[in-house]
Amino acid sequence: MRQVRVLIVCGMLISGLWGAQSAARAQEPNACRALAQEGIAAAARACSAAGADTACYGHTGVSASSAEGVALSNVGQIVPLSQIQGLTTQAADLANGAWGIAVLNLQAGLPEGAAGVRAALFGDSVLTSAVRPEAAALQTLPVRTFDDLPVLLRAGASKNFPQITRLLFNQVGAADGRNKQNTWVRVRLGELVGWASVNQIRLEGEIESLPIRDDRDIAPDFLYTAPMQAMTLSNLPPRSKPACSETASGLLLQRSAAAGDDPVRLMVNGVELSFLSATLALRAAPNDNLDVMAIDGVVTVRSFGVEATLTYGEMLQVRLGGADGLSAIAAPKEAVRLPFAAVEGVPLSLMPKALSCLAGVLPSDPRVAARSGPSEKDFTSLFFMSPAQTYTVEGWNVDSDGGKWWKLRNDARAENWVPQNAVRTVGACDQVEQVEVGLRAGGGGEAAGGIPGGGGFAPSARTIWNAEVGVDQLVGTCKLGALNYCAHMVAISPSGSGLLYRGQEIAPYYLTRLRENVYAYEGRNGMNNGRISLVLTFTSPTTYTLTQTLILDADPDCQHVNVVNATLR
């Protein structure tokens, strides 16, 4: 039960990050929905003719800052990005029908004709250019080690900052800045940047010729010199202001590129993003976190010299701080599942590529059970939808009363169905097609994936088992102690040619049939904090033995091995 509570709390925290819907707003869902629909439609019409490297006033509540006196004051106005220093959009306001939306087309230094990035700044957001066009042409001085000992390049001008990388013997770095005391220099080494003590390096040239930089500046600004290729995003801190859940705040990015195109590269709050084809939502709270959410595609995230890869349905955070409270001050945190609260209210339909229909629930919503088919009467309950996850809809059908149900995508090939009127959705849900229904619970017949249970002693209908877990056997070098598992009940359901196995975790595992009576799963565990292997062997129609091997990310050299013996209830 502890694992379930942790997941729900995580979903609640991130839901708060994106603004909890207040009681007053909850009484006006139709007004919120109407404002969102009107704002997105207006921005799509107003900005349809915007070209590359431009910003467009999409919907009421946008202002711009510019050293050249350029202003965005009318819906539909389009200006070059090179003339814009910053953009501000207004939070949703039902009283005056405002919800600021600005549409940007970023070429990000890619060749003319190459696919660029469509972006939308929306809600309570401020976007400021962090581009320094002169950065690439700044004078630099060669830097070498004194001898064959490496020199640590750190995240700031002090030994108290963590290591970013190392300057090795025979390597040549390029110093492009110094601190006020002339005791540290900022060094470029390939695409990485770090600070080196002048007492540990050979600097070829006069240190006073280098510009003074903030002693925590490690942004590789020389790589991001096109208009708005580098930017700083700011949103109000969590729970600062209630808003309609249908009208969120943040920055939305999308690029649909061909396989032969070069990846696009952007830098947001000092965090580097690289992707070929993806849809991302971002939000930045001062002295808190930059949230990077992969709604579609794959993106590489780099901060403090550490790279992380996000795939669709995942999000990660990067800690923000520094003098402005908005600069990355740490490596990316571990990726987690993308909670639905993070995508609700994001104007996805403004993007040129139609996205999948996404479904989910908020922590405040009633529990919704996913079933093995579109009916509460005819199909069994598999699991409850988690607020800490966003689900992709891949089809629909109706129950015997004519009620519409969504079929959720499941990489484990199970059939998961939820009532349409019980969940929230975003994306191109009107384009989802009707699909056939697969396996009926307890039917005992053949399904699209094969014979339920695969023969042998495997059950042909949903069954409940009493499971006794043996002592945790530690294998390898273990920093953490043994894990204590209690006896529990397990639900096993046939699904195609395999089985759905649901124990204490919030979602079931799909076990693939290896041979008669033997089924297995290997991959991430339900808590997403390690890898797990399950091998289940039916020893009779009423008994099975399962060997579970868990390797936690926090203790990668240790295996936790447990043997489970179960009897049919």
DABEL-V323699 format. One record per residue. N is the residue number from 1. RES is the residue in one small letter. PHI is phi as a letter, one per 20 degrees, with the letter a starting at -180 (NA if undefined). OMEGA is omega in degrees with one decimal (none if undefined). NEAR is the number of other ideal C-beta (glycine too) atoms within 10 Angstrom. Layout:
n = (N & N)
res = (RES & RES)
phi = (PHI & PHI)
omega = (OMEGA & OMEGA)
near = (NEAR & NEAR)
//
This chain:
n = (1 & 2 & 3 & 4 & 5 & 6 & 7 & 8 & 9 & 10 & 11 & 12 & 13 & 14 & 15 & 16 & 17 & 18 & 19 & 20 & 21 & 22 & 23 & 24 & 25 & 26 & 27 & 28 & 29 & 30 & 31 & 32 & 33 & 34 & 35 & 36 & 37 & 38 & 39 & 40 & 41 & 42 & 43 & 44 & 45 & 46 & 47 & 48 & 49 & 50 & 51 & 52 & 53 & 54 & 55 & 56 & 57 & 58 & 59 & 60 & 61 & 62 & 63 & 64 & 65 & 66 & 67 & 68 & 69 & 70 & 71 & 72 & 73 & 74 & 75 & 76 & 77 & 78 & 79 & 80 & 81 & 82 & 83 & 84 & 85 & 86 & 87 & 88 & 89 & 90 & 91 & 92 & 93 & 94 & 95 & 96 & 97 & 98 & 99 & 100 & 101 & 102 & 103 & 104 & 105 & 106 & 107 & 108 & 109 & 110 & 111 & 112 & 113 & 114 & 115 & 116 & 117 & 118 & 119 & 120 & 121 & 122 & 123 & 124 & 125 & 126 & 127 & 128 & 129 & 130 & 131 & 132 & 133 & 134 & 135 & 136 & 137 & 138 & 139 & 140 & 141 & 142 & 143 & 144 & 145 & 146 & 147 & 148 & 149 & 150 & 151 & 152 & 153 & 154 & 155 & 156 & 157 & 158 & 159 & 160 & 161 & 162 & 163 & 164 & 165 & 166 & 167 & 168 & 169 & 170 & 171 & 172 & 173 & 174 & 175 & 176 & 177 & 178 & 179 & 180 & 181 & 182 & 183 & 184 & 185 & 186 & 187 & 188 & 189 & 190 & 191 & 192 & 193 & 194 & 195 & 196 & 197 & 198 & 199 & 200 & 201 & 202 & 203 & 204 & 205 & 206 & 207 & 208 & 209 & 210 & 211 & 212 & 213 & 214 & 215 & 216 & 217 & 218 & 219 & 220 & 221 & 222 & 223 & 224 & 225 & 226 & 227 & 228 & 229 & 230 & 231 & 232 & 233 & 234 & 235 & 236 & 237 & 238 & 239 & 240 & 241 & 242 & 243 & 244 & 245 & 246 & 247 & 248 & 249 & 250 & 251 & 252 & 253 & 254 & 255 & 256 & 257 & 258 & 259 & 260 & 261 & 262 & 263 & 264 & 265 & 266 & 267 & 268 & 269 & 270 & 271 & 272 & 273 & 274 & 275 & 276 & 277 & 278 & 279 & 280 & 281 & 282 & 283 & 284 & 285 & 286 & 287 & 288 & 289 & 290 & 291 & 292 & 293 & 294 & 295 & 296 & 297 & 298 & 299 & 300 & 301 & 302 & 303 & 304 & 305 & 306 & 307 & 308 & 309 & 310 & 311 & 312 & 313 & 314 & 315 & 316 & 317 & 318 & 319 & 320 & 321 & 322 & 323 & 324 & 325 & 326 & 327 & 328 & 329 & 330 & 331 & 332 & 333 & 334 & 335 & 336 & 337 & 338 & 339 & 340 & 341 & 342 & 343 & 344 & 345 & 346 & 347 & 348 & 349 & 350 & 351 & 352 & 353 & 354 & 355 & 356 & 357 & 358 & 359 & 360 & 361 & 362 & 363 & 364 & 365 & 366 & 367 & 368 & 369 & 370 & 371 & 372 & 373 & 374 & 375 & 376 & 377 & 378 & 379 & 380 & 381 & 382 & 383 & 384 & 385 & 386 & 387 & 388 & 389 & 390 & 391 & 392 & 393 & 394 & 395 & 396 & 397 & 398 & 399 & 400 & 401 & 402 & 403 & 404 & 405 & 406 & 407 & 408 & 409 & 410 & 411 & 412 & 413 & 414 & 415 & 416 & 417 & 418 & 419 & 420 & 421 & 422 & 423 & 424 & 425 & 426 & 427 & 428 & 429 & 430 & 431 & 432 & 433 & 434 & 435 & 436 & 437 & 438 & 439 & 440 & 441 & 442 & 443 & 444 & 445 & 446 & 447 & 448 & 449 & 450 & 451 & 452 & 453 & 454 & 455 & 456 & 457 & 458 & 459 & 460 & 461 & 462 & 463 & 464 & 465 & 466 & 467 & 468 & 469 & 470 & 471 & 472 & 473 & 474 & 475 & 476 & 477 & 478 & 479 & 480 & 481 & 482 & 483 & 484 & 485 & 486 & 487 & 488 & 489 & 490 & 491 & 492 & 493 & 494 & 495 & 496 & 497 & 498 & 499 & 500 & 501 & 502 & 503 & 504 & 505 & 506 & 507 & 508 & 509 & 510 & 511 & 512 & 513 & 514 & 515 & 516 & 517 & 518 & 519 & 520 & 521 & 522 & 523 & 524 & 525 & 526 & 527 & 528 & 529 & 530 & 531 & 532 & 533 & 534 & 535 & 536 & 537 & 538 & 539 & 540 & 541 & 542 & 543 & 544 & 545 & 546 & 547 & 548 & 549 & 550 & 551 & 552 & 553 & 554 & 555 & 556 & 557 & 558 & 559 & 560 & 561 & 562 & 563 & 564 & 565 & 566 & 567 & 568 & 569)
res = (m & r & q & v & r & v & l & i & v & c & g & m & l & i & s & g & l & w & g & a & q & s & a & a & r & a & q & e & p & n & a & c & r & a & l & a & q & e & g & i & a & a & a & a & r & a & c & s & a & a & g & a & d & t & a & c & y & g & h & t & g & v & s & a & s & s & a & e & g & v & a & l & s & n & v & g & q & i & v & p & l & s & q & i & q & g & l & t & t & q & a & a & d & l & a & n & g & a & w & g & i & a & v & l & n & l & q & a & g & l & p & e & g & a & a & g & v & r & a & a & l & f & g & d & s & v & l & t & s & a & v & r & p & e & a & a & a & l & q & t & l & p & v & r & t & f & d & d & l & p & v & l & l & r & a & g & a & s & k & n & f & p & q & i & t & r & l & l & f & n & q & v & g & a & a & d & g & r & n & k & q & n & t & w & v & r & v & r & l & g & e & l & v & g & w & a & s & v & n & q & i & r & l & e & g & e & i & e & s & l & p & i & r & d & d & r & d & i & a & p & d & f & l & y & t & a & p & m & q & a & m & t & l & s & n & l & p & p & r & s & k & p & a & c & s & e & t & a & s & g & l & l & l & q & r & s & a & a & a & g & d & d & p & v & r & l & m & v & n & g & v & e & l & s & f & l & s & a & t & l & a & l & r & a & a & p & n & d & n & l & d & v & m & a & i & d & g & v & v & t & v & r & s & f & g & v & e & a & t & l & t & y & g & e & m & l & q & v & r & l & g & g & a & d & g & l & s & a & i & a & a & p & k & e & a & v & r & l & p & f & a & a & v & e & g & v & p & l & s & l & m & p & k & a & l & s & c & l & a & g & v & l & p & s & d & p & r & v & a & a & r & s & g & p & s & e & k & d & f & t & s & l & f & f & m & s & p & a & q & t & y & t & v & e & g & w & n & v & d & s & d & g & g & k & w & w & k & l & r & n & d & a & r & a & e & n & w & v & p & q & n & a & v & r & t & v & g & a & c & d & q & v & e & q & v & e & v & g & l & r & a & g & g & g & g & e & a & a & g & g & i & p & g & g & g & g & f & a & p & s & a & r & t & i & w & n & a & e & v & g & v & d & q & l & v & g & t & c & k & l & g & a & l & n & y & c & a & h & m & v & a & i & s & p & s & g & s & g & l & l & y & r & g & q & e & i & a & p & y & y & l & t & r & l & r & e & n & v & y & a & y & e & g & r & n & g & m & n & n & g & r & i & s & l & v & l & t & f & t & s & p & t & t & y & t & l & t & q & t & l & i & l & d & a & d & p & d & c & q & h & v & n & v & v & n & a & t & l & r)
phi = (NA & f & f & f & f & f & f & f & f & g & f & f & f & f & g & f & g & e & n & f & f & f & f & f & f & f & e & c & f & f & f & f & f & f & f & f & f & f & f & f & f & f & f & f & f & f & d & f & e & f & e & f & l & c & c & c & f & e & b & g & o & c & c & c & d & b & f & e & m & f & c & d & c & c & g & n & f & c & c & f & f & f & e & d & e & a & c & c & d & e & f & f & c & f & f & d & m & e & b & f & c & d & d & c & d & d & e & l & m & f & g & f & n & f & f & e & d & e & c & c & e & b & m & f & c & c & c & c & f & d & f & c & g & f & g & f & d & f & f & c & d & f & c & c & f & f & b & e & e & f & d & f & d & d & e & a & e & a & f & f & e & f & f & e & b & c & e & e & g & m & e & c & e & c & f & c & a & b & e & f & e & l & d & c & c & e & c & e & c & m & e & d & c & b & d & c & f & f & f & d & c & d & d & e & p & e & f & f & f & e & f & f & c & g & f & d & e & c & f & f & f & f & e & c & d & f & g & l & f & d & b & d & d & b & c & f & g & g & m & f & b & f & b & f & f & f & c & e & c & q & c & d & c & b & b & d & d & f & f & e & f & f & f & e & c & c & c & c & l & n & e & e & c & c & b & e & b & a & c & c & d & c & b & c & d & g & l & c & b & e & e & d & c & e & e & b & n & c & c & e & d & c & b & l & m & d & d & c & d & d & d & g & n & c & b & b & c & c & f & d & a & n & f & e & m & c & d & f & c & a & f & f & f & f & f & c & f & e & f & f & g & f & d & f & n & f & f & f & f & f & f & f & e & f & e & f & f & d & c & a & c & d & g & e & f & f & f & c & e & e & d & f & a & e & a & f & e & d & c & e & f & d & a & e & f & e & f & e & b & d & d & e & e & c & r & b & b & c & e & f & e & n & f & e & c & e & e & e & f & b & f & e & m & e & e & c & c & c & f & f & f & d & c & e & c & b & n & e & f & f & d & f & e & f & c & f & e & e & f & e & f & m & f & m & e & e & d & f & e & p & e & g & n & m & n & m & e & f & f & d & b & f & c & d & c & e & d & d & d & f & f & f & e & e & c & o & e & d & e & e & f & f & e & d & d & e & f & b & e & c & d & c & c & f & b & m & e & c & c & e & d & c & d & e & e & f & c & f & e & e & e & e & f & e & a & g & m & c & c & b & c & b & r & f & e & f & e & l & c & r & d & c & c & c & c & d & c & f & e & a & f & c & b & b & c & c & d & d & c & c & d & f & g & f & b & f & e & c & d & d & d & c & d & d & d & c & c & f & e)
omega = (-179.4 & -179.9 & 179.9 & -178.6 & -179.4 & 179.7 & -178.1 & 178.9 & 178.1 & 178.3 & -179.6 & -179.3 & -177.9 & 174.9 & 177.7 & 179.8 & -179.0 & 174.6 & 177.5 & 179.6 & -177.3 & -179.1 & -179.4 & 179.8 & -178.8 & 179.3 & -177.3 & -176.1 & -179.6 & 178.5 & 178.1 & -178.9 & 179.7 & 179.1 & 179.8 & -178.8 & -179.8 & -179.1 & -179.6 & 180.0 & -179.2 & -179.9 & 178.7 & 178.8 & -172.1 & -170.6 & -176.4 & -176.3 & -177.7 & -179.1 & -177.4 & 177.7 & 176.9 & 171.7 & -175.4 & 174.2 & -172.0 & -177.8 & -172.6 & 176.5 & -179.7 & 172.7 & -176.6 & 172.9 & -176.5 & 176.2 & -178.0 & 177.6 & 178.4 & -179.9 & 169.7 & -174.1 & -177.4 & 176.2 & -178.8 & 179.3 & -177.4 & 179.5 & 177.0 & 178.5 & -178.3 & 179.6 & -176.0 & 174.2 & -179.3 & 177.7 & 176.3 & 176.9 & -172.6 & 174.9 & 179.4 & 179.5 & -177.9 & -175.7 & -178.8 & 176.4 & -178.4 & 167.7 & -172.1 & 175.0 & 173.5 & -179.4 & 179.8 & 172.9 & -174.5 & 174.9 & 171.6 & 176.6 & 178.2 & -179.4 & 177.2 & -177.9 & 176.9 & -179.4 & 178.0 & -177.2 & 171.6 & -177.7 & 174.8 & 171.9 & -171.6 & 177.4 & -175.5 & -170.7 & 173.7 & 179.0 & -177.3 & 178.4 & 175.2 & -178.2 & 172.4 & -175.3 & -178.1 & -173.0 & -177.2 & -176.8 & -179.3 & 175.6 & 175.7 & 178.6 & 179.0 & 179.7 & 177.1 & 174.0 & 176.2 & -175.1 & -176.8 & 176.6 & 179.9 & 176.6 & 179.3 & 171.4 & -170.1 & -177.0 & 177.8 & -175.1 & 178.4 & 176.1 & 178.5 & -179.5 & -178.9 & 179.2 & 173.3 & 178.4 & -179.5 & 171.0 & -174.5 & 176.3 & -178.4 & 171.5 & 177.6 & 174.6 & -179.7 & 177.4 & -180.0 & 178.7 & -179.8 & 172.5 & -174.8 & -176.5 & -178.1 & -179.7 & 178.7 & 174.9 & 176.1 & -171.9 & 170.8 & 175.1 & -171.9 & 179.1 & 179.7 & -179.7 & 176.0 & -178.8 & 179.3 & 176.1 & -178.2 & 178.9 & -175.9 & -174.5 & 169.3 & -179.8 & -176.8 & -179.4 & -178.4 & -177.3 & -179.1 & 178.3 & -179.9 & 177.3 & 175.4 & 179.7 & 170.9 & -171.6 & 172.5 & -177.5 & 176.1 & 179.6 & 178.5 & -173.3 & 179.7 & 178.9 & -171.8 & -172.7 & 178.0 & -178.8 & 178.8 & 174.2 & 170.7 & -174.2 & 174.7 & -179.4 & 177.2 & 173.3 & 177.8 & 177.9 & -179.7 & 174.5 & 179.1 & -175.9 & 177.0 & -180.0 & 172.6 & 178.0 & 178.9 & -177.6 & -175.4 & 178.3 & 176.5 & 179.9 & 179.3 & -179.5 & 174.9 & 171.9 & 176.0 & -174.8 & 175.5 & -175.7 & -178.2 & -178.3 & 174.9 & 175.6 & 174.5 & 179.5 & 177.8 & 174.4 & -178.5 & -178.8 & 179.5 & 178.7 & -177.0 & 179.4 & 178.4 & 179.5 & 177.6 & -179.9 & -176.2 & 171.3 & -175.3 & 169.5 & -178.2 & 174.3 & -176.5 & 176.8 & -177.6 & -180.0 & 178.2 & -176.5 & 161.5 & 176.5 & 175.6 & -173.7 & -179.8 & 178.2 & -179.5 & 175.1 & -176.8 & 180.0 & 173.9 & -178.4 & 179.6 & 176.8 & -179.6 & 176.9 & -178.1 & 179.5 & 174.0 & 179.3 & 176.7 & 171.2 & -174.5 & -178.4 & 179.0 & 173.3 & 172.4 & -179.6 & 173.8 & -177.2 & -179.9 & 178.1 & -179.1 & -176.3 & -179.2 & -178.1 & -172.8 & -179.8 & 178.2 & -179.4 & -178.8 & 174.7 & 178.1 & 174.5 & -179.3 & 179.9 & 176.1 & 176.1 & -177.7 & 179.8 & -177.1 & 179.6 & -178.3 & -177.2 & 179.2 & -179.6 & 176.9 & -174.3 & -175.5 & -176.5 & 173.4 & -176.5 & -177.4 & 179.2 & 178.1 & -177.5 & 175.7 & 172.4 & -178.7 & -178.6 & 177.9 & 177.6 & 173.8 & 179.5 & -178.8 & -177.6 & 172.2 & 179.8 & 179.4 & 179.8 & 170.8 & -175.6 & -177.3 & 176.5 & -174.4 & 176.1 & 174.5 & -177.0 & -169.9 & -174.2 & -174.9 & 175.4 & -178.2 & -179.3 & 174.7 & 178.1 & -177.7 & 173.8 & -178.7 & -177.6 & 172.8 & -174.7 & 177.2 & 179.2 & -179.4 & 177.3 & 176.9 & 171.9 & -176.3 & 175.6 & -175.5 & 177.9 & 179.9 & 178.0 & -176.0 & 179.0 & 174.0 & 170.2 & -177.8 & 176.1 & 177.1 & -177.2 & 178.2 & 174.8 & 176.3 & 175.9 & 179.5 & -177.0 & 177.8 & 178.3 & -178.4 & -174.8 & -178.5 & -175.8 & 175.3 & -178.8 & 170.0 & 178.1 & -174.0 & -176.9 & 179.0 & -179.5 & 179.6 & -176.4 & 176.6 & -178.9 & 179.0 & 178.3 & -176.9 & -170.0 & 172.4 & -179.3 & 174.8 & -176.8 & 176.4 & -178.6 & -178.8 & 176.0 & -176.4 & -176.6 & -179.2 & -178.7 & -179.4 & 178.4 & 174.3 & 178.8 & -178.8 & -179.1 & -177.5 & -177.5 & 178.0 & 176.0 & -179.8 & -178.6 & 178.4 & -175.4 & 171.1 & -174.7 & 174.9 & -175.1 & 179.5 & -179.0 & 178.1 & 178.8 & -177.6 & -179.7 & 179.7 & 178.4 & -170.9 & 176.0 & -179.5 & -179.5 & 179.6 & 178.6 & -179.8 & 176.7 & 177.0 & 174.4 & -176.5 & 176.6 & -179.8 & 174.6 & 177.7 & -177.7 & 174.1 & 177.9 & -175.5 & 179.0 & -179.9 & -177.1 & 168.1 & -176.3 & -179.0 & 176.9 & -175.9 & -175.7 & -168.1 & 179.4 & -177.7 & 169.8 & 174.1 & 179.8 & 179.7 & 179.0 & 175.7 & 176.0 & -177.9 & 177.6 & -178.1 & -176.9 & -174.4 & 172.5 & 172.6 & -179.5 & 179.4 & 176.6 & -174.8 & 177.7 & -179.2 & 176.4 & 178.6 & 177.0 & -176.2 & 174.4 & 178.2 & 174.3 & -176.0 & 178.2 & 174.5 & -179.2 & 175.1 & 177.0 & -175.2 & 179.9 & 170.7 & 174.0 & -179.1 & 173.5 & -177.9 & 176.6 & -176.3 & 173.9 & -178.4 & 178.0 & -177.6 & -178.1 & -167.3 & -179.0 & -176.1 & 173.8 & 173.9 & -175.9 & 177.9 & 174.5 & -178.9 & 173.5 & -173.2 & 175.5 & -179.5 & -177.5 & none)
near = (8 & 6 & 14 & 15 & 9 & 14 & 22 & 16 & 13 & 18 & 24 & 18 & 14 & 24 & 23 & 13 & 21 & 28 & 29 & 20 & 22 & 14 & 8 & 9 & 20 & 14 & 9 & 15 & 13 & 9 & 15 & 21 & 14 & 15 & 22 & 24 & 13 & 14 & 26 & 21 & 13 & 17 & 28 & 18 & 13 & 20 & 26 & 10 & 10 & 18 & 11 & 17 & 19 & 21 & 29 & 24 & 27 & 32 & 29 & 20 & 24 & 26 & 16 & 20 & 15 & 16 & 8 & 10 & 6 & 16 & 14 & 21 & 9 & 9 & 18 & 15 & 17 & 16 & 18 & 13 & 20 & 16 & 15 & 25 & 14 & 16 & 26 & 19 & 27 & 20 & 23 & 29 & 16 & 17 & 5 & 9 & 15 & 19 & 34 & 27 & 31 & 27 & 27 & 27 & 19 & 24 & 22 & 20 & 18 & 21 & 8 & 7 & 8 & 17 & 17 & 21 & 24 & 21 & 25 & 27 & 24 & 34 & 30 & 23 & 26 & 18 & 24 & 19 & 19 & 20 & 20 & 14 & 12 & 11 & 16 & 11 & 9 & 15 & 11 & 18 & 18 & 13 & 26 & 17 & 20 & 11 & 9 & 8 & 10 & 14 & 25 & 17 & 25 & 22 & 23 & 21 & 24 & 14 & 10 & 8 & 20 & 13 & 12 & 21 & 19 & 15 & 21 & 14 & 12 & 8 & 14 & 11 & 28 & 18 & 25 & 21 & 21 & 24 & 21 & 11 & 10 & 12 & 15 & 27 & 24 & 28 & 27 & 20 & 20 & 10 & 12 & 16 & 25 & 25 & 28 & 24 & 15 & 17 & 9 & 14 & 21 & 12 & 18 & 11 & 13 & 8 & 14 & 8 & 11 & 21 & 11 & 13 & 20 & 17 & 19 & 20 & 19 & 27 & 23 & 17 & 23 & 18 & 17 & 24 & 16 & 19 & 23 & 27 & 24 & 26 & 24 & 20 & 22 & 21 & 27 & 18 & 13 & 17 & 10 & 12 & 13 & 16 & 25 & 27 & 25 & 25 & 29 & 28 & 24 & 26 & 25 & 25 & 24 & 23 & 28 & 17 & 19 & 9 & 6 & 7 & 15 & 13 & 15 & 25 & 20 & 25 & 24 & 25 & 24 & 24 & 24 & 20 & 22 & 18 & 23 & 19 & 19 & 26 & 26 & 27 & 26 & 23 & 28 & 26 & 19 & 14 & 13 & 18 & 19 & 26 & 21 & 27 & 27 & 23 & 27 & 22 & 19 & 15 & 28 & 16 & 24 & 21 & 27 & 22 & 18 & 12 & 12 & 18 & 14 & 23 & 12 & 20 & 19 & 21 & 24 & 23 & 20 & 26 & 17 & 25 & 15 & 17 & 9 & 14 & 15 & 24 & 22 & 26 & 19 & 16 & 19 & 22 & 14 & 12 & 19 & 19 & 18 & 26 & 28 & 29 & 29 & 24 & 25 & 25 & 26 & 29 & 27 & 24 & 16 & 22 & 23 & 10 & 15 & 12 & 20 & 21 & 22 & 26 & 24 & 27 & 26 & 18 & 20 & 13 & 14 & 6 & 10 & 18 & 17 & 25 & 23 & 25 & 21 & 25 & 20 & 16 & 8 & 16 & 24 & 18 & 14 & 23 & 18 & 15 & 23 & 25 & 24 & 27 & 18 & 25 & 25 & 19 & 21 & 16 & 19 & 18 & 17 & 14 & 19 & 9 & 8 & 6 & 15 & 13 & 24 & 25 & 24 & 20 & 15 & 19 & 9 & 17 & 16 & 25 & 26 & 24 & 25 & 22 & 18 & 17 & 8 & 17 & 21 & 17 & 18 & 23 & 23 & 16 & 16 & 8 & 10 & 17 & 7 & 10 & 13 & 8 & 21 & 17 & 23 & 18 & 19 & 15 & 15 & 13 & 9 & 10 & 17 & 12 & 18 & 15 & 16 & 26 & 24 & 22 & 14 & 14 & 15 & 24 & 18 & 15 & 15 & 18 & 18 & 11 & 21 & 13 & 19 & 13 & 20 & 14 & 11 & 16 & 12 & 16 & 12 & 11 & 9 & 15 & 10 & 11 & 11 & 13 & 12 & 8 & 18 & 9 & 10 & 15 & 13 & 20 & 17 & 26 & 23 & 28 & 27 & 22 & 18 & 25 & 27 & 26 & 21 & 19 & 21 & 16 & 16 & 18 & 21 & 25 & 23 & 19 & 23 & 16 & 21 & 14 & 10 & 11 & 18 & 16 & 27 & 17 & 20 & 13 & 12 & 11 & 20 & 19 & 17 & 14 & 15 & 16 & 14 & 19 & 16 & 20 & 16 & 24 & 17 & 22 & 12 & 10 & 12 & 14 & 14 & 24 & 14 & 23 & 15 & 21 & 16 & 20 & 17 & 19 & 12 & 10 & 18 & 13 & 10 & 18 & 16 & 23 & 15 & 17 & 13 & 21 & 14 & 25 & 12 & 14 & 11)
//
